[in-house]
């Protein structure tokens, strides 16, 4: 399971295992945000280190008002609590979070006994959402979808209240190294304005820095750039050699 870097407003779990996020009137774009790094105990720690350091470069130019950094390790036999690294500045909180991760790293003795045991990442996120001391920011969509072979899926539409830009993150498989992923296209369309766009990636583009990619993930910083207030339809076209899970995350900049 790939690590998750998450900014979440209020959320709920549906019966099919899809984590969806809804905008709430109680969350304002000016509210401070919690930066949560959730990572699997099955990973090599060097992968977690590298991605967290890479995200550190984003904080200096981010428009989001981060208040605190939090970390949690999942896929462990004993459930672990989210650790909030409180400090008087976010920069100090970020440093404390990194120091905590370096000290804790991974615990092989806490890994599940069977490779057939599914990840408990959704349980971790649900527990996080129930906490009272978190700052909820601007996630619009978070879906974990079962895919197999070649097909097309209509995803939930998103409705945005004001002009904003969206960042897209996709983990093409639930494993660290891709085995079945061939290609995918995530498309958006808006019937009101007659506009559309798409994000297209294939297996050969994984782990290429100019594609904002890692071992099993892609990122697009401008998936919906300056999108006008309206409703946007989303579809996913995919090709996989066997059944797997694709994880899709969308965040706004406001």
C-alpha positions, -999 to +999 in steps of 0.1 A: +000+000+000+014+034-009+017+061+017-010+088+018-005+125+021-039+138+031-059+170+035-094+161+045-127+179+052-156+160+067-159+125+053-179+093+054-175+057+043-199+040+020-206+003+020-186-004-011-154+007+006-152+040-012-141+070+009-159+101-003-156+137+008-183+163+010-179+200+014-193+213+047-205+248+056-186+244+088-153+244+069-140+278+056-112+283+030-095+305+056-095+278+083-061+264+093-054+229+080-039+197+093-012+181+072-015+143+078+012+119+065-003+083+068+021+055+057+020+018+056+042-004+078+048-026+047+068+001+030+106+006+030+113+036+052+135+052+026+105+056+003+086+075+031+116+097+038+120+107+002+084+116-004+081+136+029+112+156+020+098+163-014+066+176+001+086+199+023+095+219-007+058+225-014+051+241+019+070+274+012+048+281-019+016+267-007-015+289-004-030+266+023-027+279+059-013+248+076-016+247+114+000+214+124+016+183+110+004+149+120+017+113+113+003+078+116+015+044+106-011+019+094-011-018+084+000-028+119-013-056+141-018-031+170-037+000+158-017+031+163-029+066+172-025+097+150+003+118+165-001+156+163+032+174+165+020+206+181+043+237+180+041+274+178+048+274+140+040+249+113+076+248+103+086+235+138+057+211+137+069+197+104+104+192+117+090+174+148+069+151+126+100+142+105+121+135+137+093+113+150+091+093+118+129+089+118+128+075+153+098+052+147+105+040+112+090+006+104+083-024+127+085-057+109+072-075+139+039-055+136+033-065+100+003-088+092+011-125+093-005-131+059+000-111+026-036-119+019-047-096+048-062-063+034-049-029+043-066-011+072-060+024+057-098+032+056-101+024+093-072+047+099-088+075+080-122+070+096-106+072+130-088+104+120-120+120+109-136+114+143-109+133+162-119+166+176-085+184+174-080+182+137-081+211+111-101+199+081-090+214+047-100+210+011-103+175-003-131+170-028-128+133-038-111+103-023-120+069-040-105+034-039-118+016-070-116-021-080-105-025-116-098-054-139-091-058-176-101-029-199-131-008-190-147+025-182-162+039-149-184+069-142-172+085-110-191+108-087-195+144-100-180+173-080-197+207-075-175+236-066-188+269-051-162+293-065-133+294-090-104+272-079-076+249-091-075+212-083-045+189-076-049+153-086-031+123-071-035+087-083-019+055-070-024+031-099-022+000-077-025-010-040+010-024-040+042-004-039+055-018-072+031-019-102+024-053-116-009-052-135-013-015-144-011-007-181-027+027-187-055+050-175-073+082-184-092+103-159-114+128-178-136+157-167-163+175-186-187+204-179-219+206-199-227+241-188-196+256-204-189+229-230-154+223-216-134+191-209-100+178-202-082+146-193-052+131-175-035+102-194-007+080-181+008+047-190+031+021-173+062+035-189+057+069-174+059+056-138+088+067-116+097+096-140+103+129-122+090+150-151+057+133-148+054+140-110+054+103-105+068+077-081+069+039-080+031+035-083+017+071-083+011+101-105+004+137-096-011+166-117-008+200-100-033+216-125-059+189-133-087+214-132-070+248-136-091+279-125-123+258-127-154+280-127-182+274-102-203+246-116-207+208-116-180+186-132-185+150-144-156+125-140-149+093-159-121+067-156-109+046-185-084+019-176-064-011-187-051-037-162-038-072-167-054-085-135-077-072-107-063-044-087-072-012-068-067+024-081-068+052-055-079+087-067-075+119-046-085+154-056-077+185-036-086+222-042-063+251-036-089+270-016 
